[in-house]
């Protein structure tokens, strides 16, 4: 029996071995690069912020849960707030979590109409 002298062409596969090698080398590189940063000494205790009480900024206009307004510890009416902040360029508004949203939007629109150039509503960043 004779074998055929003509060889059939084999289909070339994808170069997956080379791709796997590159990904593996990148993995090794990032593992080494990530561990180069010096670690703090084991006897250092880092600061914990869970025990710190925060207070609203003293210059903020605060809206309480019942919709009333307060600034620097003084209770204000809407008219007083417009007189005090109407010509101010920058106002920080700090609403309570349970403040009525309709009143908050109405106050923000009134302040903007009175001439406040920049109105910032201060919120708390949620945990994701």
N, C-alpha and C positions, 0 to 999 in steps of 0.2 A: 504494500500500500504506500502510496505516495502522498505526501502532504502537499497541500497547495502552497506554492511559493508566493502567492499574492496575499498579503495580509489586509484584512479589513480595518478600516479606520475606527479606532475607539472614540467614543464621545468623551470630550474633556469635561470633567466636573468643575464645579465652582471652586475657587481657591479658598475653601473654608478653613483649612489648616492655617494659612497665613493670617487670616482674620482672627482666628482664635488666639494665635500667638501675640498679635498686636494688642488685643483686648487684655490678655493676661499680663503683658508687660505694663500696660497702663494701670492696671489694678495694683500691681506691685509698686509702681512709682507713686501712686496716690496714697497707698498705705504707708510708705516710708516718709513721704513729704508731710503727711498729716501728723506723724509722731515726732517730728523734729522740734516742735515748739516746746520750750521748757515748761515743766509743770510746776505749780507753786509748791512751796514747802508744805510738808504734811502737818506742821504745827501751826499753820495759818488758818484762822477761822474767818470765813468770808461774812460780809454784812448781810443780814436778812432784813428785807423791807416789809415783812408781814406785821411787825410790831409798831411801825411808824404811823402816826395819825396824820393825815393830810388835811389841809384846810383850803377852801376856795381862795383864789387870788383876791387880794383886798380891793382891787379896782374893778372886779366883775359885778355885773348886775345879776342878782340871783333871783330866780323864779321858784317859789316854794310849791309844794304839792297842791296847795289850795288855790294857786294862781296868783298869790300876793307877791309883791316885789320887795327886795331888800338890797341895800347897797351900803357897805361899810358898817353893818350892824343897825342901820336905820331903815325902818319900813317906809316904802314909797308908794304913792298912787301912780297910776299910769301917766297922769299929767305931770307929776313931779319928775318921773323918769324921763319924760320927753323934754322937760325944761333942762334937766341936768345933763342929758346925753344927746340932745337934739343937734347941737353943732359940733359934736365930737367926731374926729376922723376915725377913731378905732374904738369899738365897744366889744367887750367880752360878755356874753350872755351865758349864764350857768344855770340851766333848768334842772329841777329835781326830776328824778326818774318817773315819778307819778304825776308830774305836772300835766295839765290838760294840753294836748297837742294843738288844739284849735286856738287856744289863747296864746300859746308859744308862737305859732305862725302869725297870728294877728299882731302880737307885739313886735316881732321881727319886721313885718311889713310896715308897721307904723314908724319904727325907728329908722328904717331905710328911707321912708317918705319924708321924715323930718330932717334928713340930711346926713345921716351916718354913712360915711364912705365905705367902711369895712366893718361888718358885723360877724363876729366869730362865735359860734355856739360851741361851748366847751363840753366834751363828752368823755366818757370813760372807755378805754379800749377793752373790748371783750376778749376773753380767752378763746383761742381757736383750738 
